[in-house]
Amino acid sequence: MFAGIFEWVKSNANEAFTRQSVTSILNDLTFDDFEKYYKPAIDGQISCTILAQHDSIYVAGRYNKYSRTLSQTPWIIDGVRKADTSVEELIALPVSKLVTAKDHVFISSGREDVDVRTLGRGRPFVIEFRQPSRVLYRPEEFLTIQHEINMLTKDIRVRDLQQVTKEESNQIKEGEEEKTKCYEALCYTNIQIDQIELDQILASVSNPLIIEQKTPIRVLHRRTLMTRQRLISALSTTVIDPYHFRLRLTTQAGAYVKEFVHGDFGRTKPNLTIILNRFVDILELDVLAVNIDFPPMLSNENETR
């Protein structure tokens, strides 16, 4: 039915025959153009099928992860599932019961390793639901789903669950390099150290500390081999006993904290092993804060751990 108009659009789209260029041309289509190029059906022999679907909708929130055996996304290797569930599934599947859609994509502001907890106000995330059957939801509906998720498991907790626009959802990736994250690590050293010595050594370290990190060996199978420069803007320690201390640090997003502690066979420089001039390893790691102003904090937030 619209073959003539299609040819007119194609001829006016120049080399860039894209959705954006076609939309722009159709917006400028005049009635005279339509009348000139439109070819009506003849004796019902020409037909046209029009399919309509909703644009994606976006659901945002923050999650805490309290388990050291839970992956962020489904852990599947060579088609074999290595864990029963994941953060993504614990959140997205209950939400999918409310937001029925063809499929969904889970996006978060960074990710933590399986053995790392995420504390504080949690890590921001967005779920894009594609081709949803419904596009408008009441805030109370998401509050109900949030409560159901938090009652379902003790491994994670969700807050500030809400519907956002596509433009608002982009905030999770904007300024990826500029945002900072706060961590706390339990560290071990093979040579005794006390608080006075630790404080004296760290006082001599430049602030901010610039480190260079080659892609860690543990993620080389899925990350490009390259050297990244990252900033550590705060560094402090608290001794627990002669061989153990807690390390608190604030880093630029994308810094590999485990490798900063033990050095990754010299692939991260400088590292804590070099700075303290003794072997140092990391036993536990927690994310304390992901410093990004997204999504908005909900005034009806009343669920705390």
PEBELLIN-V925292 format. One record per residue. N is the residue number from 1. RES is the residue in one small letter. PSI is psi in radians with two decimals (999 if undefined). OMEGA is omega in degrees with one decimal (999 if undefined). BURIAL is # if it has 24 or more other ideal C-beta (glycine too) atoms within 12 Angstrom, else .. Layout:
BEGIN
n=(N | N)
res=(RES | RES)
psi=(PSI | PSI)
omega=(OMEGA | OMEGA)
burial=(BURIAL | BURIAL)
END
This chain:
BEGIN
n=(1 | 2 | 3 | 4 | 5 | 6 | 7 | 8 | 9 | 10 | 11 | 12 | 13 | 14 | 15 | 16 | 17 | 18 | 19 | 20 | 21 | 22 | 23 | 24 | 25 | 26 | 27 | 28 | 29 | 30 | 31 | 32 | 33 | 34 | 35 | 36 | 37 | 38 | 39 | 40 | 41 | 42 | 43 | 44 | 45 | 46 | 47 | 48 | 49 | 50 | 51 | 52 | 53 | 54 | 55 | 56 | 57 | 58 | 59 | 60 | 61 | 62 | 63 | 64 | 65 | 66 | 67 | 68 | 69 | 70 | 71 | 72 | 73 | 74 | 75 | 76 | 77 | 78 | 79 | 80 | 81 | 82 | 83 | 84 | 85 | 86 | 87 | 88 | 89 | 90 | 91 | 92 | 93 | 94 | 95 | 96 | 97 | 98 | 99 | 100 | 101 | 102 | 103 | 104 | 105 | 106 | 107 | 108 | 109 | 110 | 111 | 112 | 113 | 114 | 115 | 116 | 117 | 118 | 119 | 120 | 121 | 122 | 123 | 124 | 125 | 126 | 127 | 128 | 129 | 130 | 131 | 132 | 133 | 134 | 135 | 136 | 137 | 138 | 139 | 140 | 141 | 142 | 143 | 144 | 145 | 146 | 147 | 148 | 149 | 150 | 151 | 152 | 153 | 154 | 155 | 156 | 157 | 158 | 159 | 160 | 161 | 162 | 163 | 164 | 165 | 166 | 167 | 168 | 169 | 170 | 171 | 172 | 173 | 174 | 175 | 176 | 177 | 178 | 179 | 180 | 181 | 182 | 183 | 184 | 185 | 186 | 187 | 188 | 189 | 190 | 191 | 192 | 193 | 194 | 195 | 196 | 197 | 198 | 199 | 200 | 201 | 202 | 203 | 204 | 205 | 206 | 207 | 208 | 209 | 210 | 211 | 212 | 213 | 214 | 215 | 216 | 217 | 218 | 219 | 220 | 221 | 222 | 223 | 224 | 225 | 226 | 227 | 228 | 229 | 230 | 231 | 232 | 233 | 234 | 235 | 236 | 237 | 238 | 239 | 240 | 241 | 242 | 243 | 244 | 245 | 246 | 247 | 248 | 249 | 250 | 251 | 252 | 253 | 254 | 255 | 256 | 257 | 258 | 259 | 260 | 261 | 262 | 263 | 264 | 265 | 266 | 267 | 268 | 269 | 270 | 271 | 272 | 273 | 274 | 275 | 276 | 277 | 278 | 279 | 280 | 281 | 282 | 283 | 284 | 285 | 286 | 287 | 288 | 289 | 290 | 291 | 292 | 293 | 294 | 295 | 296 | 297 | 298 | 299 | 300 | 301 | 302 | 303 | 304 | 305)
res=(m | f | a | g | i | f | e | w | v | k | s | n | a | n | e | a | f | t | r | q | s | v | t | s | i | l | n | d | l | t | f | d | d | f | e | k | y | y | k | p | a | i | d | g | q | i | s | c | t | i | l | a | q | h | d | s | i | y | v | a | g | r | y | n | k | y | s | r | t | l | s | q | t | p | w | i | i | d | g | v | r | k | a | d | t | s | v | e | e | l | i | a | l | p | v | s | k | l | v | t | a | k | d | h | v | f | i | s | s | g | r | e | d | v | d | v | r | t | l | g | r | g | r | p | f | v | i | e | f | r | q | p | s | r | v | l | y | r | p | e | e | f | l | t | i | q | h | e | i | n | m | l | t | k | d | i | r | v | r | d | l | q | q | v | t | k | e | e | s | n | q | i | k | e | g | e | e | e | k | t | k | c | y | e | a | l | c | y | t | n | i | q | i | d | q | i | e | l | d | q | i | l | a | s | v | s | n | p | l | i | i | e | q | k | t | p | i | r | v | l | h | r | r | t | l | m | t | r | q | r | l | i | s | a | l | s | t | t | v | i | d | p | y | h | f | r | l | r | l | t | t | q | a | g | a | y | v | k | e | f | v | h | g | d | f | g | r | t | k | p | n | l | t | i | i | l | n | r | f | v | d | i | l | e | l | d | v | l | a | v | n | i | d | f | p | p | m | l | s | n | e | n | e | t | r)
psi=(-0.69 | 0.42 | -0.74 | -0.77 | -0.67 | -0.78 | -0.63 | -0.76 | -0.76 | -0.69 | -0.41 | -0.08 | 0.00 | -2.36 | -0.44 | 1.43 | 1.31 | 2.96 | -0.71 | -0.76 | -0.68 | -0.76 | -0.74 | -0.74 | -0.76 | -0.58 | -0.47 | 0.02 | 2.17 | 2.90 | -0.67 | -0.72 | -0.79 | -0.79 | -0.59 | -0.71 | -0.24 | 2.28 | 1.81 | 2.83 | 2.52 | 2.01 | 0.52 | 0.23 | -0.31 | 2.23 | 2.85 | 2.40 | 2.20 | 2.16 | 2.34 | 2.48 | 2.70 | 2.60 | 2.85 | 2.64 | 2.78 | 2.25 | 2.18 | 2.84 | -2.94 | 2.57 | 2.55 | 2.53 | 2.10 | -0.12 | 2.57 | 0.30 | 0.31 | 2.17 | 2.77 | -0.75 | 2.87 | 2.25 | 1.66 | 2.17 | 2.15 | 0.69 | 0.03 | 2.17 | 2.24 | -0.19 | 2.67 | -0.63 | -3.00 | 2.94 | -0.81 | -0.84 | -0.66 | -0.45 | -0.92 | -0.63 | -0.80 | -0.67 | -0.59 | -0.39 | -0.49 | -0.84 | 1.54 | 2.26 | 2.95 | -0.80 | 3.13 | 2.80 | 2.24 | 2.17 | 2.33 | 2.84 | 1.43 | -3.06 | 2.68 | 2.71 | 2.88 | -0.70 | 0.23 | 2.32 | 2.69 | 1.97 | -2.72 | -2.39 | 0.05 | -3.12 | 2.25 | 2.53 | 2.80 | 2.40 | 2.08 | 2.10 | 2.06 | 2.40 | 1.00 | 2.72 | -0.19 | 2.54 | -0.26 | 2.33 | 2.63 | 2.54 | -0.60 | -0.52 | -0.71 | -0.55 | -0.66 | -0.78 | -0.71 | -0.77 | -0.70 | -0.74 | -0.78 | -0.43 | -0.38 | -0.60 | 2.71 | -0.03 | -0.51 | 2.92 | 2.42 | 2.49 | 2.86 | 0.59 | 2.20 | 2.78 | 2.37 | 2.90 | 2.92 | -0.72 | -0.71 | -0.62 | -0.44 | -0.31 | -0.40 | -0.39 | -0.30 | 2.46 | 0.56 | -0.65 | -0.41 | -0.49 | 2.75 | 2.82 | 2.53 | 2.42 | 2.76 | 2.27 | 2.46 | 2.08 | 2.69 | 2.45 | 2.54 | -0.12 | 2.30 | 2.55 | 2.57 | 3.05 | -0.68 | -0.80 | -0.73 | -0.84 | -0.71 | -0.73 | -0.81 | -0.47 | -0.41 | -0.10 | 2.39 | 2.61 | 1.99 | 2.75 | 2.19 | 2.17 | 2.69 | 2.25 | 2.12 | 2.61 | 2.15 | 2.56 | -0.64 | -0.28 | 0.16 | -0.45 | -0.27 | 0.06 | 2.58 | 2.42 | 2.01 | 2.94 | 2.21 | 2.45 | 2.25 | 2.74 | 2.44 | 1.97 | -0.21 | 2.46 | 2.13 | 2.77 | 2.72 | 2.08 | 2.36 | -0.85 | 3.10 | -0.37 | -0.05 | 2.49 | 2.74 | 2.36 | 2.22 | 2.33 | 2.62 | 2.20 | 2.79 | 2.53 | 2.45 | -0.07 | 2.46 | 1.83 | -0.74 | -0.75 | -0.51 | -0.56 | -0.97 | -0.21 | -0.34 | 0.87 | 0.66 | 0.13 | -0.33 | 2.19 | 2.37 | 2.92 | 2.97 | -0.55 | -0.69 | -0.77 | -0.74 | -0.13 | 0.78 | 2.81 | 2.30 | 2.38 | 2.85 | 2.27 | -0.67 | 2.61 | 2.37 | 2.45 | 2.11 | -0.52 | 2.45 | 1.86 | 1.42 | 2.37 | 1.19 | 2.49 | 3.07 | 2.46 | 2.30 | 2.40 | -0.37 | 0.23 | 2.03 | 0.23 | 2.01 | 2.75 | 999)
omega=(-176.5 | -176.3 | -179.6 | 178.9 | 178.4 | 179.6 | 179.0 | 178.0 | -178.2 | -178.5 | -178.9 | -177.5 | -179.6 | -177.2 | -175.8 | 179.9 | -176.2 | 179.1 | -179.1 | -179.0 | 178.7 | 177.9 | 179.6 | -179.3 | 179.8 | 177.7 | 180.0 | -178.3 | 179.4 | 178.6 | 178.6 | 176.9 | -179.4 | -177.7 | -177.6 | -172.9 | -177.9 | 178.2 | -175.9 | 177.6 | 179.5 | 179.4 | 176.7 | -177.4 | 178.3 | -177.2 | 179.9 | 177.3 | -179.8 | 177.4 | 179.3 | 178.4 | 178.4 | 168.4 | 178.2 | 169.8 | -171.7 | 179.1 | -175.7 | 176.7 | 173.8 | 177.4 | 167.6 | 174.6 | -175.7 | -178.1 | 173.9 | 177.6 | -175.1 | 178.4 | -179.9 | 179.5 | -179.3 | -175.7 | -176.3 | 179.9 | -179.3 | 177.5 | -179.2 | 178.9 | -177.5 | 179.0 | -175.0 | -175.9 | -177.7 | 176.7 | -179.6 | -176.8 | 179.6 | 179.7 | -170.3 | -177.2 | 175.3 | 178.5 | -179.4 | 176.5 | 176.1 | -177.7 | 178.4 | -176.4 | 179.8 | 176.1 | -178.5 | 176.7 | -179.3 | -178.7 | 179.4 | 177.4 | -173.9 | 179.6 | 177.2 | 176.3 | -179.9 | -174.3 | -178.7 | 175.1 | 174.5 | -172.6 | 179.5 | 178.3 | 172.2 | -177.8 | 178.4 | 176.3 | 174.5 | 172.1 | 174.9 | 176.8 | -175.3 | -178.4 | 179.5 | 177.9 | -177.7 | -173.1 | -178.6 | -178.4 | 177.3 | 177.6 | -178.2 | 180.0 | 178.9 | 176.4 | 177.5 | 178.7 | 178.6 | 179.5 | 179.6 | 179.0 | -176.9 | 176.1 | -174.1 | -174.0 | 174.6 | -177.7 | 179.4 | 173.8 | -177.0 | 175.4 | 175.0 | 180.0 | -172.3 | 174.7 | 178.8 | 176.9 | 177.1 | 179.9 | 178.4 | -178.8 | -179.7 | -179.6 | -176.1 | 179.7 | 178.2 | 179.8 | -176.8 | -177.5 | -172.8 | -175.9 | -179.0 | 178.2 | 179.5 | -176.8 | 168.1 | -177.5 | 171.2 | -173.4 | 178.2 | 173.4 | -176.1 | 177.2 | -176.0 | 178.0 | 177.9 | -174.6 | -178.8 | -179.8 | 178.3 | -179.3 | -179.6 | -179.7 | -177.6 | 177.6 | -179.5 | -178.8 | -179.4 | -179.4 | 4.4 | 179.0 | 178.7 | 178.7 | 174.4 | -175.2 | 167.3 | 179.6 | -176.6 | 179.7 | -174.7 | -180.0 | -178.4 | -178.7 | -178.4 | 179.2 | 178.7 | 176.6 | 179.7 | 176.9 | -178.8 | 175.5 | -178.3 | 179.8 | 168.5 | -171.0 | 178.1 | -175.7 | 178.2 | -177.8 | 173.0 | -178.8 | 176.7 | 174.3 | -174.1 | -176.4 | -176.7 | 175.3 | 175.8 | -179.9 | 173.7 | -179.9 | 175.2 | -174.5 | 168.4 | 179.1 | 178.7 | 177.7 | 176.7 | -173.3 | -179.4 | -178.3 | 175.5 | -179.0 | -172.9 | 174.3 | 178.4 | -179.7 | 177.1 | -179.2 | 172.8 | -179.1 | -13.8 | 176.6 | -174.5 | 177.3 | 177.6 | -176.5 | -178.1 | 177.8 | 176.8 | 178.8 | 177.0 | 175.5 | -177.0 | -178.1 | 179.2 | 179.2 | 176.1 | 169.1 | -178.3 | -177.5 | 169.5 | -168.7 | 175.7 | -175.8 | -178.6 | -13.5 | 178.8 | 177.0 | -177.6 | -178.4 | -178.4 | 178.8 | -178.4 | -179.5 | 177.9 | -179.3 | 999)
burial=(. | . | . | . | # | . | . | # | # | . | . | . | . | . | . | . | . | . | . | . | . | . | . | . | # | . | . | . | . | . | . | . | . | . | . | . | # | . | . | . | . | . | . | . | . | . | . | . | . | . | . | . | . | . | . | # | # | # | # | # | # | # | # | # | # | # | # | . | . | # | # | # | # | . | . | . | . | . | . | . | . | . | . | . | # | # | # | # | # | # | # | # | . | # | # | # | . | # | # | . | # | . | . | # | . | # | # | # | # | # | # | # | # | . | . | # | # | # | # | # | # | # | # | # | # | # | # | # | # | . | . | # | . | . | . | . | # | . | . | . | . | # | # | . | # | # | . | . | # | # | . | . | # | . | # | # | # | # | # | # | # | # | # | # | . | . | . | . | # | . | # | # | . | . | . | . | . | . | # | # | # | # | # | # | # | # | # | # | # | . | . | . | # | . | . | . | . | # | . | . | # | # | . | . | # | . | . | . | # | . | # | # | # | # | . | # | . | . | . | . | . | . | . | . | . | . | . | # | . | # | # | # | # | # | # | # | # | . | . | . | . | . | . | # | # | # | # | # | # | # | # | # | # | # | # | # | # | # | # | # | # | # | # | # | . | . | # | # | # | # | # | # | # | . | # | # | . | # | . | # | # | # | # | # | # | # | # | # | # | # | # | # | . | # | # | . | . | # | . | . | # | . | . | . | .)
END
